[in-house]
Amino acid sequence: MCAPESHYYLHQTLGDFGLRPVDPATDSPLLHEWVTDPKAKYWMMQDAGVADVWAEHEAIAASDHHFAYLGLHRYRARFLVEVYDPARSELAEVYSPEPGDVGMHVLTAPAERPIPGFTRGVMTAVMDLLFNGFEAKRAVVEPDAENGPIHRLNEYVGFRAERTVELKDKRALLSFCTRADFEASAAKGADL
């Protein structure tokens, strides 16, 4: 799996989105704030310390099949993206990964003043990273089956739910999105 060093996406209404690899030493205190926020409960790191977050991101940085990117909007850190090879994850036990499958997790930072359409813009930028940065043939997600807001965001960018699966720590909604699904999605229609 070949990972880009950085990625840039220009959203028609929200402007610049940039993605760069997470620097565990520099970024862990900020990421700790995000993953321990009550809205990040589905990241299952509510009780993590900064050292736990740092160790997690050191392990990701050392991996050749799992990558973490800090997402910037208007030059400020606003979201986290993890990209991984589903064939080398526990997903391989619940479905048959195909060549070109790329898995993804995304988390937006807590915001004092939400920006209308921001999470949709983040999802569109992330999908651009997957299809144009990682050259995915198909994106794969496995959010918690109870996480309605992320299911709606996934549908917005073209994901199609396949089935609920049992994973080690959760009941997940296994969903897929091809480039054609993304190109035909509401996200691409909104970003003309």
VMD Tcl script that draws the C-alpha trace (Angstrom):
set ca {
  {0.00 0.00 0.00}
  {1.63 3.21 -1.16}
  {0.80 6.25 0.98}
  {1.11 9.86 -0.18}
  {3.30 12.17 1.92}
  {0.55 14.78 1.92}
  {-2.66 15.57 0.08}
  {-4.50 18.74 -0.92}
  {-8.17 19.16 -1.78}
  {-9.99 22.34 -2.80}
  {-13.67 22.31 -1.86}
  {-15.84 24.64 -3.93}
  {-17.49 26.34 -0.94}
  {-15.30 25.49 2.08}
  {-11.91 26.17 0.50}
  {-8.61 24.44 1.20}
  {-8.20 21.11 2.92}
  {-4.72 19.74 3.51}
  {-3.65 16.40 4.93}
  {-0.22 15.58 6.31}
  {1.10 12.57 8.20}
  {0.58 12.71 11.96}
  {3.77 13.51 13.89}
  {3.23 11.47 17.08}
  {5.53 13.61 19.25}
  {4.01 16.92 18.16}
  {0.39 15.99 17.50}
  {-0.44 13.55 20.32}
  {-1.48 16.18 22.91}
  {-3.97 17.70 20.46}
  {-5.21 14.30 19.27}
  {-5.63 13.27 22.91}
  {-8.05 16.19 23.38}
  {-10.02 15.04 20.36}
  {-10.23 11.29 21.05}
  {-11.19 11.78 24.71}
  {-13.94 14.30 23.95}
  {-17.42 12.87 24.68}
  {-18.41 13.13 21.00}
  {-15.52 10.78 20.11}
  {-16.95 7.86 22.10}
  {-16.89 5.60 19.04}
  {-13.06 5.89 18.93}
  {-13.09 3.94 22.21}
  {-10.25 6.01 23.73}
  {-12.24 7.93 26.35}
  {-9.90 6.83 29.16}
  {-6.64 7.14 27.18}
  {-3.79 9.34 28.35}
  {-1.53 11.41 26.11}
  {1.08 8.63 26.34}
  {-1.50 6.10 25.06}
  {-2.33 8.29 22.07}
  {1.37 8.84 21.39}
  {2.07 5.08 21.54}
  {-0.85 4.36 19.21}
  {0.44 6.86 16.66}
  {4.02 5.65 16.97}
  {2.75 2.17 16.08}
  {0.82 3.56 13.11}
  {3.88 5.54 11.93}
  {5.97 2.35 12.02}
  {3.41 0.39 9.99}
  {3.49 -0.23 6.25}
  {-0.28 -0.79 6.05}
  {-1.81 1.74 8.50}
  {-1.44 5.51 8.14}
  {-2.66 8.54 10.10}
  {-3.14 12.03 8.66}
  {-3.84 15.29 10.40}
  {-6.44 17.18 8.41}
  {-6.12 20.93 8.08}
  {-8.80 23.39 7.11}
  {-7.81 26.98 6.60}
  {-4.33 25.97 7.86}
  {-5.59 24.75 11.24}
  {-5.77 21.17 12.51}
  {-9.43 20.16 12.33}
  {-9.67 16.41 11.74}
  {-7.90 13.06 11.90}
  {-7.94 10.38 9.21}
  {-6.65 6.84 9.53}
  {-6.19 4.80 6.37}
  {-5.49 1.07 6.50}
  {-5.31 -2.12 4.48}
  {-8.44 -4.14 5.35}
  {-6.70 -7.38 4.31}
  {-4.31 -6.86 7.23}
  {-6.99 -6.02 9.79}
  {-9.67 -7.91 11.65}
  {-12.04 -7.11 8.76}
  {-10.38 -9.91 6.80}
  {-12.19 -12.29 9.18}
  {-15.66 -10.98 8.24}
  {-15.38 -10.30 4.49}
  {-13.07 -11.18 1.59}
  {-10.89 -8.12 0.85}
  {-10.26 -7.40 -2.81}
  {-7.11 -5.88 -4.34}
  {-7.44 -2.10 -4.12}
  {-9.64 -2.08 -1.02}
  {-8.66 0.74 1.36}
  {-10.14 1.17 4.84}
  {-10.70 4.50 6.55}
  {-11.62 6.08 9.90}
  {-12.28 9.80 10.34}
  {-12.74 12.07 13.36}
  {-13.51 15.78 13.33}
  {-12.25 17.96 16.14}
  {-14.68 19.39 18.69}
  {-15.76 22.85 17.52}
  {-16.96 25.82 19.55}
  {-18.56 27.35 16.47}
  {-19.51 24.70 13.91}
  {-19.04 25.58 10.24}
  {-22.13 24.68 8.16}
  {-21.32 21.72 5.89}
  {-17.89 21.17 7.43}
  {-18.13 17.45 8.17}
  {-19.47 16.86 4.67}
  {-16.50 18.80 3.30}
  {-14.12 16.72 5.42}
  {-15.67 13.49 4.12}
  {-15.36 14.70 0.53}
  {-11.68 15.59 1.08}
  {-11.05 12.20 2.70}
  {-12.63 10.34 -0.21}
  {-10.45 12.35 -2.58}
  {-7.43 11.22 -0.52}
  {-8.52 7.57 -0.81}
  {-9.24 7.58 -4.54}
  {-6.58 10.02 -5.76}
  {-3.90 9.74 -3.08}
  {-4.08 6.03 -2.28}
  {-5.56 5.05 -5.67}
  {-8.21 2.93 -3.98}
  {-10.48 0.84 -6.15}
  {-12.97 0.60 -3.29}
  {-13.20 2.33 0.10}
  {-14.24 0.24 3.10}
  {-15.64 1.45 6.43}
  {-16.86 -0.34 9.54}
  {-18.39 2.27 11.86}
  {-20.28 1.27 14.97}
  {-23.74 0.06 13.95}
  {-25.31 2.55 16.40}
  {-23.48 5.62 15.00}
  {-26.27 7.17 12.93}
  {-24.50 10.46 12.13}
  {-21.51 8.73 10.51}
  {-23.82 6.43 8.53}
  {-25.49 9.53 7.05}
  {-22.10 11.06 6.21}
  {-20.96 7.82 4.61}
  {-24.11 7.72 2.48}
  {-23.50 11.35 1.47}
  {-20.16 10.43 -0.14}
  {-21.52 7.26 -1.79}
  {-21.03 4.40 0.67}
  {-23.47 1.52 0.43}
  {-24.11 -0.48 3.57}
  {-23.68 -4.21 3.04}
  {-24.32 -5.82 6.42}
  {-23.74 -5.69 10.15}
  {-20.68 -7.64 11.35}
  {-19.32 -8.55 14.76}
  {-15.82 -7.22 15.40}
  {-13.65 -7.55 18.49}
  {-14.86 -4.32 20.14}
  {-18.11 -3.50 18.36}
  {-21.04 -4.39 16.15}
  {-20.17 -2.61 12.90}
  {-21.95 -1.64 9.69}
  {-19.69 -2.88 6.88}
  {-20.01 -0.48 3.95}
  {-18.30 0.01 0.58}
  {-17.81 2.86 -1.89}
  {-16.29 2.64 -5.37}
  {-14.96 5.64 -7.28}
  {-18.13 5.48 -9.42}
  {-20.27 5.53 -6.25}
  {-18.35 8.57 -5.01}
  {-18.59 10.38 -8.35}
  {-22.38 9.78 -8.40}
  {-22.84 10.82 -4.74}
  {-24.51 13.88 -3.27}
  {-21.01 15.06 -2.25}
  {-19.87 15.40 -5.84}
  {-23.15 16.97 -6.89}
  {-22.76 19.57 -4.11}
  {-19.13 20.33 -4.95}
  {-19.58 21.44 -8.56}
}
mol new
graphics top color blue
foreach p $ca { graphics top sphere $p radius 0.5 }
foreach p [lrange $ca 0 end-1] q [lrange $ca 1 end] { graphics top cylinder $p $q radius 0.2 }
display resetview
